[in-house]
Structures are given as C-alpha cells and as structure tokens.
Amino acid sequence: MAVAAAAAAGPVFWRRLLGLLPGRPGLAALLGRLSDRLGRNRDRQRRRSPWLLLAPLLSPAVPQVTSPPCCLCPEGVHRFQWIRNLVPEFGVSSSHVRVLSSPAEFFELMKVDCLESTLEKSLQAKFPSNLKVSILLDFTRGSRGRKNSRTMLLPLLRRFPEQVRVSLFHTPHLRGLLRLLIPERFNETIGLQHIKVYLFDNSVILSGANLSDSYFTNRQDRYVFLQDCAEIADFFTELVDAVGDVSLQLQGDDTVQVVDGMVHPYKGDRAEYCKAANKRVMDVINSARTRQQMLHAQTFHSNSLLTQEDAAAAGDRRPAPDTWIYPLIQMKPFEIQIDEIVTETLLTEAERGAKVYLTTGYFNLTQAYMDLVLGTRAEYQILL
C-alpha cells in the first residue's frame, strides 16, 4: 500500500512543480519530459518481462571444479566444492562457531576499551612485546566531521607509533574535480571500504556492525564468532594488511601518506594503482587458497591419515571439521568480483524444491540478482 501510494504521488508532485514555473517554459518542458520518462519506467517495471525466464541461461557459467568430487570428503561438501577454485576453503568444527544474539553480547566479547591498557602493559613488560594493532578504516567515512575515527585514534597512534598502524582506504574513483566538489557523506556513495572483521589472536568476529554506541546497546546486527580458528585469522590478517598497504597511512600529525613504492590512490594513475592493488590482494587470496587445498588433500585424501584416536594421542585434540567457510571478496575497482560470481552462480543453480535464505542489511539487491530470483523455481526467504 505504501509503495503504491508513493508511486501515485509522483505525477502529482511534478504537476505542482510545473505549475510554479509559468515564466520558465524551457525548464517546464524539461521537467515534463522527465516526468513522462519516470512514468514509463514505472509502467515497465510493473510488467514482468518474459526474459526473466531466461535469467539462469544468461548468467555466468558455474566455475568448473578442477577435480571430480572424492568419496573421502564429508557428505555435503561436494555441492560447494567449486567455490574453493576461487577462494580459500576453511574447514572448522561447528563447536568453534558461535552466533552472537545481542548487541550487549557483542560488546562483552569485544571489550574495545581495554586496548589502550593492553598496549600499556606491553610497554611495561620486561621483554620486548610483539603486540601489534592494525586498524583499517575507510578514508571518507573515517574523516567525516570534526570528531571522527581519525581524531579518536590519533592519541593511540602518537603514544604507540611502533605498535599501532591506522590505514585509511581511499577509493580510486573519487579524484580530481569530483573529489573537490562532492561534500561529506555524499562522497561516501562513490565507494567505501566496508570490511567488518575484528581479529584477536586466533579468533575472528565477522559482522556488519560498526564500533559505535548504538551497535553496543540497541542496534541488532549479524555477528559470527569463530573461536580458535588460526587459519582463518591468518587469512584475514593478511587480507587487512594487503588492503592496508594500498591505503593511505595515518600519521601522528593527522596527515596521510602512501606506503613506499605504492601508487597514490587518487593523485596517481588510476589504472596503474588498480593493477597494483589487484595484485596485492589477489596474491593473498591465491596463496591462502593454495595452502588450504594442500591442507584439504592432507586431511581427506592422504593414504597416511591418522585416526581420531591417533590424533588425540599425538596431542591434536581439534575436532574433525564439519563446517566449511568461504570468505568471498568483492573489490570492483580492482576487478575483483568473486562475491558477485559466487552469488549469481548459487542463485542460478537453485532448482525446483530448493530453499534459499538471503539476508541483507540494507535490502539492496541488484537488478541482476532480482532477475535471477524471479527467474528460478526455488523458494526464497529474505531476511532484512
């Protein structure tokens, strides 16, 4: 009902606006043509196109599995094995995966306020500490307003310059005159670094939440806590370091500078910068993918596999993996579209009788995804 009312209100708004412009016939004509075009677009969207039935045929092909599924792999893995040709595949025990249920639980687990005291203790230790803190933020969002993430982190950076690194990712698309003219908040629509991952030693929190009061008190989001998962922690550490290397580095005097040898994201050549950034990030993805494929082969395909009892006797008490995690990366300015490829493939492969559960924080399904959802015969449940 609300959608229909909003659509109907459109022509009324334009007619009133045109009535206010009796002395501007040229502008009135332009607004009239724009109104007609918007009306035609609404009518076109109301009619479901028969081309939607061909959506599964028009979408990208499923990436081919390099080797046939093996009967030694656990049941249920075969269906998604093709994804590990694109990203690393991490096998963990479900006992190490915990879904947090509330903002308060998220806050208790994070305990962000103890960071400074932990760094202070590391300085007072008798032996040199290897404690490092790496923070990756978006440049435009982290610099918004007078009081922002940069100003909040500057005291920490000044006090512990050898242990704290603050990287500010700046999209290569925001440059030149565009960068000078677009005001704060609006410039964030050009592109953002939006990774929401929090790492502590061998534990990882994957979330959609920012570190702000509302997300710690009354704003519910998604939080998955992966406890004692060293391989996943190592991967995300390397990924954050890679994106940090192609970002601007915050200095103690609130200036920024690039890493030695790196192209500047908005002052340097855009194509050269994107090529260098692609290589830096893809090197992390591909090296982790190779490591995990070797680990997979050793775990499930080796002739000299230890039994669970032998492994426990040898001191390895980690439970057998029954959950598989595939970190999907999307950095379109760098021509990295793995998340897009995998999502479109999963939607394309959804057959009659299948149930697909989609969750999205902002309900911003692209037209391509909507066409695939409408063109398949699976049952969809969307949580937003």
C-alpha positions in Angstrom: 0.0 0.0 0.0 2.8 2.4 0.9 4.7 1.7 -2.3 1.6 2.2 -4.4 0.8 5.5 -2.7 4.4 6.7 -3.3 4.2 5.8 -7.0 0.9 7.6 -7.4 2.2 10.7 -5.7 5.0 11.1 -8.2 2.9 12.7 -11.1 1.1 14.9 -8.6 4.4 16.3 -7.3 5.6 17.0 -10.9 2.4 18.8 -11.9 2.6 21.0 -8.8 6.2 21.8 -9.6 5.4 22.6 -13.2 2.7 25.0 -12.0 5.3 27.0 -10.1 7.2 27.7 -13.3 5.0 29.7 -15.6 7.8 32.0 -16.7 10.3 29.2 -17.4 8.8 27.3 -20.4 12.1 25.6 -21.3 12.6 24.3 -17.8 9.0 23.3 -17.5 9.3 21.3 -20.7 12.4 19.6 -19.5 10.7 18.6 -16.2 7.7 17.4 -18.1 9.7 15.1 -20.3 11.5 13.8 -17.2 8.1 13.1 -15.5 6.9 11.2 -18.6 10.1 9.1 -18.6 9.7 8.3 -14.9 6.1 7.3 -15.6 7.1 5.0 -18.4 9.8 3.4 -16.3 7.3 2.7 -13.5 4.9 1.1 -16.0 7.7 -1.0 -17.5 8.7 -2.2 -14.0 5.1 -3.3 -13.2 5.1 -5.7 -16.2 7.2 -8.7 -15.5 9.4 -9.3 -18.5 9.3 -12.8 -20.1 13.1 -12.5 -20.4 13.3 -13.2 -16.7 12.5 -16.9 -17.5 15.9 -17.0 -19.4 17.8 -15.4 -16.5 19.5 -18.7 -15.4 20.7 -19.2 -19.0 22.1 -15.7 -19.3 24.0 -15.6 -16.1 27.7 -16.5 -15.8 28.6 -20.2 -16.1 29.4 -22.2 -13.0 33.2 -22.3 -12.4 34.4 -25.7 -13.2 35.8 -28.0 -10.4 39.4 -28.9 -11.3 39.0 -32.4 -10.0 36.0 -34.7 -9.6 34.4 -35.0 -6.1 36.1 -37.6 -3.9 34.1 -40.0 -1.8 36.6 -39.4 1.1 35.3 -35.8 1.5 32.5 -35.4 4.1 29.0 -35.7 2.8 27.5 -32.3 1.7 30.9 -30.8 0.7 30.6 -31.7 -3.0 27.9 -29.2 -3.7 30.1 -26.3 -2.9 33.5 -27.6 -3.8 33.7 -25.4 -6.9 34.0 -22.3 -4.7 37.4 -23.3 -3.5 38.7 -22.8 -7.0 38.1 -19.1 -6.4 38.8 -18.5 -2.7 40.3 -20.5 0.2 38.2 -23.1 1.8 38.4 -23.4 5.6 37.1 -26.5 7.4 36.3 -25.9 11.1 34.3 -27.7 13.8 30.9 -26.2 14.4 31.9 -26.2 18.1 34.2 -23.3 17.2 31.4 -21.3 15.6 29.2 -19.1 17.7 26.5 -16.8 16.6 26.1 -13.8 18.9 22.5 -13.0 19.8 22.6 -9.4 21.1 24.5 -6.1 20.9 25.3 -6.5 24.6 27.0 -9.9 23.9 28.9 -8.3 21.1 30.2 -5.5 23.4 31.2 -8.0 26.1 33.2 -10.0 23.6 34.8 -7.0 22.0 35.8 -5.1 25.2 37.3 -2.4 23.0 38.1 -0.1 25.9 40.8 -2.4 27.2 43.0 -1.9 24.0 45.0 1.0 25.4 45.7 -0.7 28.7 46.9 -3.8 26.9 49.3 -1.7 24.9 50.5 0.0 28.1 51.2 -3.3 29.7 53.2 -4.4 26.6 55.4 -1.4 27.0 56.0 -2.2 30.7 56.9 -5.8 30.1 60.4 -6.9 30.9 60.8 -8.4 27.4 60.1 -6.7 24.0 56.5 -7.3 23.1 55.3 -8.4 19.7 51.8 -7.0 20.2 50.7 -5.2 17.1 47.4 -3.3 16.4 46.3 -2.8 12.8 43.2 -0.7 12.1 41.7 -0.4 8.6 39.1 2.2 8.0 37.5 4.0 5.1 39.0 7.4 4.3 35.9 9.3 3.6 33.7 7.9 6.4 36.6 7.9 8.9 37.3 11.5 8.2 33.7 12.8 8.3 33.2 15.8 10.6 35.5 17.4 13.2 35.2 14.5 15.7 35.7 11.3 13.8 37.6 8.0 13.8 40.8 9.7 12.8 40.8 12.2 15.7 39.8 9.4 18.1 42.7 7.2 17.1 45.4 9.9 16.9 46.3 9.8 20.6 46.8 6.0 20.4 48.9 6.4 17.3 51.0 9.1 18.8 51.6 7.1 22.0 52.4 3.8 20.4 53.8 4.6 17.0 55.8 1.4 16.7 52.8 -0.9 17.5 49.8 0.8 16.0 49.0 1.1 12.3 46.0 3.1 11.0 45.2 2.7 7.3 42.6 4.7 5.5 41.3 3.2 2.3 40.5 5.8 -0.4 38.6 4.7 -3.5 40.4 5.5 -6.7 37.1 6.7 -8.3 36.9 9.7 -6.0 39.5 12.1 -7.6 40.1 15.4 -9.3 37.2 17.9 -9.5 34.7 15.2 -8.3 36.7 14.9 -5.0 36.7 18.7 -4.5 33.0 19.3 -5.3 31.2 16.4 -3.5 30.5 17.2 0.2 30.9 14.8 3.1 28.5 11.9 3.4 27.7 12.2 -0.3 31.3 11.4 -1.3 30.8 8.0 0.5 28.4 7.0 -2.3 31.3 6.9 -4.7 32.9 3.9 -2.9 33.6 2.6 0.5 35.9 0.1 2.2 33.3 -1.9 4.1 35.1 -4.9 5.6 33.7 -5.6 9.1 36.1 -8.1 10.6 37.6 -8.0 14.1 40.6 -10.1 14.9 42.1 -11.1 18.3 45.0 -13.6 18.1 43.4 -16.7 16.6 39.8 -15.6 17.0 37.7 -13.7 14.5 34.4 -11.8 14.6 32.6 -11.4 11.2 29.9 -8.8 11.4 28.0 -6.0 9.8 28.3 -3.8 12.9 30.3 -0.7 13.4 32.1 0.0 16.7 29.7 2.7 18.0 27.3 3.1 20.9 24.1 2.0 19.1 25.7 -1.3 17.9 26.7 -2.0 21.5 23.3 -1.2 23.1 20.2 -1.4 21.0 21.0 -1.9 17.3 20.9 -5.6 16.3 23.2 -6.8 13.6 24.9 -10.1 12.5 27.8 -11.4 14.5 29.6 -14.7 13.9 32.4 -15.5 16.3 35.0 -18.0 15.1 37.0 -19.1 18.1 40.5 -20.6 17.9 40.5 -20.7 14.1 44.1 -19.9 13.3 44.0 -20.4 9.5 41.0 -18.1 9.2 42.6 -15.5 11.5 45.9 -15.7 9.5 43.9 -15.1 6.2 42.0 -12.1 7.4 45.2 -10.7 9.0 47.0 -10.9 5.6 43.9 -9.5 3.8 43.7 -6.5 6.1 47.5 -6.0 5.7 47.1 -6.1 1.9 44.3 -3.6 1.8 46.2 -1.5 4.3 49.2 -1.5 2.0 47.2 0.0 -0.8 45.6 2.6 1.5 46.8 5.9 3.0 48.7 5.7 6.2 47.6 8.0 9.1 50.4 9.9 10.7 50.7 11.3 14.2 50.2 14.9 12.8 46.9 13.9 11.2 48.4 13.8 7.7 48.4 10.8 5.4 51.0 9.2 3.2 51.3 6.2 0.9 53.4 3.1 1.6 56.8 3.4 -0.1 56.6 2.2 -3.7 52.8 2.3 -3.8 50.8 4.4 -6.3 48.7 7.2 -4.8 45.0 6.1 -4.9 43.6 9.5 -6.1 46.7 11.5 -7.2 48.4 8.8 -9.2 47.4 7.0 -12.3 44.2 5.2 -11.7 44.8 2.2 -13.9 48.3 1.7 -12.5 47.0 1.9 -8.9 44.2 -0.5 -9.5 46.5 -3.0 -11.2 48.9 -2.9 -8.2 46.1 -3.2 -5.7 44.6 -6.2 -7.6 47.9 -8.0 -7.5 48.5 -7.3 -3.8 45.0 -8.5 -2.7 44.9 -11.5 -5.2 48.3 -12.7 -4.0 46.8 -13.1 -0.5 43.7 -14.9 -1.8 45.6 -17.2 -4.1 48.3 -18.1 -1.6 45.7 -18.9 1.1 43.7 -20.9 -1.5 46.8 -23.0 -2.3 47.6 -23.6 1.3 44.0 -24.7 2.1 43.9 -27.0 -0.9 47.0 -28.7 0.3 45.6 -29.0 3.8 42.3 -30.4 2.4 44.3 -33.0 0.5 46.3 -34.0 3.6 43.1 -34.2 5.7 40.9 -36.2 3.4 42.9 -37.6 0.5 46.1 -38.8 2.1 46.9 -42.5 2.4 48.6 -41.9 5.7 45.7 -40.4 7.6 45.7 -40.7 11.3 42.6 -41.9 13.1 40.8 -39.6 15.5 42.3 -41.7 18.4 45.8 -41.4 17.0 45.5 -37.7 16.5 44.2 -37.3 20.1 47.1 -39.4 21.4 49.6 -37.2 19.5 48.2 -34.1 21.2 46.0 -32.8 18.4 42.6 -32.6 20.1 40.9 -30.5 17.5 37.6 -32.0 16.5 37.0 -33.0 12.9 35.7 -30.3 10.5 32.0 -30.3 9.8 31.6 -26.7 8.7 33.1 -25.0 5.7 33.8 -21.3 5.4 34.4 -19.4 2.1 35.4 -15.8 2.5 34.1 -14.0 -0.6 35.9 -10.8 -1.6 34.4 -8.0 -3.7 36.5 -5.1 -4.7 35.1 -4.0 -8.1 37.5 -1.0 -8.7 40.3 -3.6 -8.7 38.3 -6.1 -10.9 37.9 -8.5 -8.0 34.3 -9.7 -8.2 34.4 -13.1 -6.5 31.4 -12.4 -4.3 29.3 -11.4 -7.3 30.3 -14.5 -9.3 29.6 -16.9 -6.4 26.2 -15.3 -5.5 25.0 -15.3 -9.1 26.1 -18.9 -9.5 24.3 -20.0 -6.3 21.1 -18.3 -7.4 21.3 -19.8 -10.9 21.8 -23.3 -9.6 18.8 -23.1 -7.2 16.4 -25.8 -8.6 12.8 -26.5 -8.0 12.2 -27.5 -4.4 15.3 -25.8 -3.1 15.1 -23.3 -0.3 17.4 -20.3 -0.5 17.8 -18.0 2.5 19.1 -14.5 1.8 20.0 -11.9 4.5 20.8 -8.3 3.7 21.3 -5.4 6.0 20.1 -2.8 3.5 18.0 -4.8 1.1 20.0 -3.5 -1.9 19.6 -6.5 -4.3 20.9 -5.5 -7.7 18.7 -5.9 -10.8 20.8 -8.9 -11.8 20.1 -10.7 -8.5 16.4 -9.8 -8.7 16.2 -11.2 -12.2 17.8 -14.5 -11.0 15.5 -14.8 -8.0 12.4 -14.2 -10.2 13.6 -16.5 -12.9 14.2 -19.6 -10.8 11.7 -22.0 -9.3 13.3 -22.2 -5.9 11.6 -20.9 -2.7 13.2 -17.8 -1.3 13.1 -16.4 2.2 14.6 -13.0 2.5 15.5 -11.5 5.9 16.2 -7.8 6.1 
